[in-house]
């Protein structure tokens, strides 16, 4: 177990374009543009929905 703090970028969601399907937080497959964040061990993906408002 490491006591060093996470890097600043690990706390932020990044908008990424993916070409290979990835599993979302809920286990569904995502493609295209997604939100991505690192939890210290792996990348977590979340569906991106464009805001048109």
TAQUI-V798562 format. One line per field, one symbol per residue. phi: phi as a letter, one per 40 degrees, with the letter a starting at -180 (. if undefined). burial: + if it has 16 or more other C-alpha atoms within 10 Angstrom, else -. A space follows every 10 residues. Layout:
BEGIN
phi: ???
burial: ???
END
This chain:
BEGIN
phi: .ccccccdcc cbcbcbcbbb dbccdcgccb bgcacbacch bacbbbccbc cbb
burial: ---------- ---------- -+-+-----+ --++++++-- ---+++++-- ---
END
